Amino acid sequence: MPEVLVEKNGPVTSVILNRPHAKNAVDRKAAEALVEAFLAFERDEEALVAVFCGSDGAFCAGADLKAVAK
């Protein structure tokens, strides 16, 4: 399952954290995917708005401390 989903609808790009099992907490893999998603948004000349949200009813619990502890 991808850590970050990107959906495009005309000039609107949705960047969706997709780690519902961890309340969308961000680990290294998710952080790297977010960077790539927003860099791609910046390069897209047709994209005007980015909407950043989380999947399954949670926005983001912050850093994934379990992943940091490993």
C-alpha positions in Angstrom: 0.0 0.0 0.0 1.5 3.4 -0.9 2.3 5.7 2.0 1.1 8.7 0.0 -1.7 8.9 -2.6 -1.9 11.6 -5.2 -5.1 12.4 -7.0 -5.5 15.0 -9.7 -8.8 16.7 -10.6 -8.1 19.4 -13.1 -6.0 22.1 -11.4 -6.5 20.5 -7.9 -4.0 18.0 -6.6 -4.9 16.0 -3.5 -1.9 14.6 -1.5 -3.2 12.0 0.9 -1.3 10.5 3.8 -2.2 6.8 3.6 -1.1 5.1 6.8 -4.4 4.6 8.6 -3.0 1.8 10.7 -0.7 4.4 12.4 -3.3 7.3 12.4 -1.2 8.6 9.4 1.9 9.2 11.5 4.8 10.0 9.3 7.8 7.7 9.1 10.9 8.1 6.9 9.2 6.4 3.9 6.1 8.6 4.2 8.2 11.7 4.5 10.2 10.9 1.4 6.9 10.2 -0.5 5.5 13.5 0.7 8.5 15.4 -0.5 8.2 13.7 -3.9 4.5 14.4 -4.2 4.9 18.1 -3.4 7.9 18.5 -5.7 5.8 16.9 -8.5 3.0 19.3 -7.7 5.5 22.3 -8.0 6.7 21.0 -11.4 3.1 20.5 -12.7 2.3 23.7 -14.6 -1.4 22.9 -14.7 -1.7 22.3 -10.9 -2.9 25.4 -9.1 -4.0 24.1 -5.6 -2.7 21.3 -3.4 -5.0 19.8 -0.8 -3.1 17.9 1.9 -5.2 15.4 4.0 -5.1 12.1 5.7 -7.0 8.9 4.9 -9.6 7.2 7.0 -10.7 10.1 9.1 -7.4 11.1 10.6 -5.2 13.9 9.4 -1.8 13.1 10.9 -0.7 11.9 14.3 2.7 13.5 13.8 6.0 11.6 13.7 5.8 7.9 13.9 7.7 7.4 17.2 7.7 3.7 16.9 9.6 3.9 13.6 12.0 6.4 15.1 12.8 4.1 18.0 13.9 1.3 15.7 
